[in-house]
Amino acid sequence: MKIAFLTPEYPHQRTGKSGGLGTSILNLATGLVKMGHQVSVLVYHQKIDAVFEENGITIYQIKNIKVKGLSLLLTQQKVQRLINKLYLQKKIEIIEAPDWTGFTAFIKPACPLVIRLNGSDTYFCHLDNRPVKLKNKFLESRALKKADGIISVSKYTAEVTKKLFDLKTEITVIPNSIDVEKFQPNYLPTKENTILYFGTLIRKKGLLELPYIFNEVVKTYPNAKLILIGKDSADKQSGNKSTWELMQPLFTPEALDNTDYLGLVPYNEIGEHIAKATVCVFPTFAEALPVSWIEAMALKKAIVASNIGWAPEVIDDGVNGFLVNPTNHKIYAEKIIKLLNNAALRHSFGNATRKKVEQTFAMEVVAKQSLNFYKKFLK
């Protein structure tokens, strides 16, 4: 099969920075190539037009057309021409796009178009209890209703999205995936009592709750260490340009002294930081299905995560991790402390998380599910 992915981001030095969306596309594309299928990735929002190949994946960089008031429409038309050209040349048979900001709303591809729900702007605004731009909601609604098929990375995201857009379309749930081979437990010695968060520093991921949680941990474990890895971001609610700046006054002096913010680190080094951690924490309020959780699980790490929405689809509370509402600072801290105190429990959770990743989130498993879905739309 010849599959194309349309995306605003992709993790490659030539295409710029990428978050979880780009990583999930890379993982799925890699799985499909390993199964013998032909994969193209069309990346818009680029500074140049170019084509290159890496690891069997053909990557098209698409430069946006900049004309005041017409940039989006003209860039959509440019992308449409490329898709249809590749289809006529028999280089693609089906294309998949994300729901974010409804980029495909006015694109008419000659081939079937599938949208995968990784969380639209409307979805995240709903979870954050903030207003969505009417333009974005209109484009996302139109894109979803025009799609030939819809996949969601979690059941929760599917249900919320159906309500928000009044969708009648059936949505198939296929989770995000990781390359399990790249996340092999190597049993590096852990740094004792080290708590790791990795991901964007942003309010919606619970980063303004984490200082209060860590303050409670330090009361019991004065030598506990909190490591933060990820891109700092502006806070829309306060107008502050840095979430890290907002976090610092929330720590007690003792807790702040025990906190290290490492900023962004190369993706290929994340595994080493995870391996060295005693416990990983994800106190987030807004996700679709986070790749970061799965990466930590693959490395057999004990996790304390948010209990909101999608979370039980990833972690089974008390079986392979703990799920707690991030606003319950003391209870959240108690779960972290329980894991710091109990190596046997950490080991038990770690074995269970690895098993679940291999069975549910491995890229080969998800690639097969995706292929079966694509086949429905090919003649």
C-alpha positions, -999 to 999 in steps of 0.1 A, spaced: 0 0 0 11 36 -6 3 58 23 9 96 27 8 116 59 1 154 58 14 172 88 26 206 101 55 190 120 79 161 116 110 152 138 139 158 114 167 183 114 156 195 80 120 200 89 124 218 123 111 212 158 84 186 164 62 176 193 42 144 200 22 147 167 53 145 146 68 117 167 36 96 164 37 100 126 73 90 125 66 59 145 37 48 125 55 55 92 85 35 103 62 6 113 45 7 79 79 7 60 91 -22 80 60 -41 68 69 -34 32 46 -5 25 55 28 7 52 59 29 54 96 20 52 125 45 41 159 33 52 186 58 38 221 54 48 253 73 83 249 58 108 275 47 116 258 14 102 233 -11 123 202 -11 121 164 -14 144 139 4 143 103 16 154 89 49 150 53 63 127 44 34 103 74 40 100 101 13 96 135 29 82 165 10 88 199 25 61 224 15 68 262 17 37 282 27 25 308 3 24 342 21 -2 366 8 -20 388 33 -55 373 39 -50 345 15 -20 325 28 -40 296 42 -62 292 11 -33 294 -13 -12 270 7 -41 245 9 -44 247 -29 -7 241 -33 -9 211 -10 -39 198 -30 -20 201 -62 9 181 -48 -14 154 -33 -32 150 -66 0 149 -86 14 122 -64 -19 103 -67 -18 105 -106 18 94 -106 7 64 -85 30 73 -56 2 75 -30 -32 58 -27 -45 73 6 -36 103 27 -39 108 65 -40 142 82 -44 154 118 -74 173 131 -54 202 144 -69 235 130 -86 217 102 -60 223 75 -78 199 51 -111 218 53 -108 232 17 -85 205 2 -101 182 -23 -78 152 -28 -82 128 -56 -75 99 -32 -93 90 1 -86 112 30 -85 100 66 -82 122 97 -66 110 129 -78 127 161 -47 137 181 -66 166 197 -81 196 178 -78 232 189 -115 230 198 -108 198 219 -80 213 239 -98 246 244 -127 226 258 -104 207 282 -87 240 292 -121 257 297 -111 286 274 -127 300 243 -118 286 209 -113 308 179 -144 305 157 -123 302 126 -105 272 140 -137 255 151 -153 261 117 -122 247 98 -119 217 121 -156 209 118 -156 212 80 -124 190 77 -139 163 99 -172 162 81 -155 160 47 -131 132 57 -137 97 43 -129 82 76 -118 92 111 -94 75 136 -89 86 172 -59 79 193 -82 73 224 -118 65 230 -121 96 253 -109 119 225 -133 103 201 -163 108 224 -155 144 233 -148 153 196 -181 138 185 -200 159 210 -181 191 202 -187 188 165 -220 169 165 -204 142 144 -225 113 131 -195 95 116 -182 63 132 -148 68 147 -123 39 150 -99 40 180 -63 32 172 -37 44 197 -4 62 192 26 40 191 64 39 197 93 19 183 97 -5 212 132 -15 200 144 20 206 131 19 242 147 -12 256 153 -13 293 191 -12 298 190 -13 335 212 17 340 216 25 377 188 49 387 196 81 406 180 74 439 148 93 447 148 111 413 114 122 399 113 129 362 88 150 342 95 153 304 73 172 280 64 208 273 63 231 303 28 244 300 -2 250 323 -24 224 306 1 196 314 -2 203 351 32 221 355 17 247 379 5 218 401 38 200 401 56 224 424 29 219 451 32 182 447 70 182 449 68 204 480 49 176 498 74 150 486 103 170 500 87 171 534 92 133 536 122 129 513 144 160 518 169 146 493 144 139 466 153 154 432 129 167 405 142 168 369 123 187 343 129 182 306 111 200 278 105 232 260 94 262 281 62 279 268 42 311 273 12 310 296 -19 323 278 -39 328 310 -14 351 327 3 365 297 37 354 311 63 344 284 76 316 306 58 288 325 91 280 342 91 315 356 56 310 369 66 277 385 96 288 405 78 309 432 54 280 438 82 258 452 93 260 488 130 271 489 140 235 498 121 220 469 134 246 444 170 238 455 162 202 446 148 210 412 168 209 379 152 223 347 173 209 318 154 225 290 151 207 257 173 177 252 178 157 219 151 131 214 177 103 212 188 112 247 154 111 264 156 73 269 188 77 291 171 103 313 140 81 317 162 51 325 180 69 353 147 82 370 132 64 400 96 76 391 81 94 362 53 119 367 27 133 343 2 156 361 -15 167 329 -51 181 323 -52 179 285 -40 152 262 -54 129 235 -30 99 241 5 110 252 35 93 236 57 104 266 37 81 289 42 51 266 80 58 263 84 57 301 62 26 302 84 9 276 115 15 298 97 -2 327 93 30 348 68 34 376 45 63 368 22 86 387 -1 103 361 -33 123 358 -66 104 362 -84 125 336 -102 113 305 -79 93 284 -56 81 313 -73 47 321 -68 38 284 -30 39 289 -25 30 326 -44 6 348 -45 23 382 -28 2 408 -17 -24 382 10 -7 362 10 28 377 -10 52 398 -37 77 385 -45 108 406 -61 141 399 -32 166 398 -51 191 420 -50 166 449 -14 176 457 -11 155 489 -26 123 475 -5 127 443 27 131 465 17 101 486 17 79 455 51 92 445 64 86 481 49 51 481 69 42 449 101 58 463 97 36 494 90 4 476 115 -10 450 94 -42 447 63 -22 437 83 -2 412 96 -34 397 61 -49 395 47 -18 378 76 -17 354 72 -52 342 34 -47 337 39 -14 318 64 -30 294 41 -58 287 12 -35 280 33 -14 256 44 -45 237 8 -57 234 -10 -24 227 13 5 217 41 -12 197 44 4 162 40 -29 145 7 -35 163 -6 0 155 6 -2 119 -14 -34 113 -46 -18 128 -41 14 107 -36 -7 75 -68 -26 81 -86 8 85 -71 22 53 -81 -8 33 -118 1 38 -114 31 16 -93 16 -13 -111 2 -44 
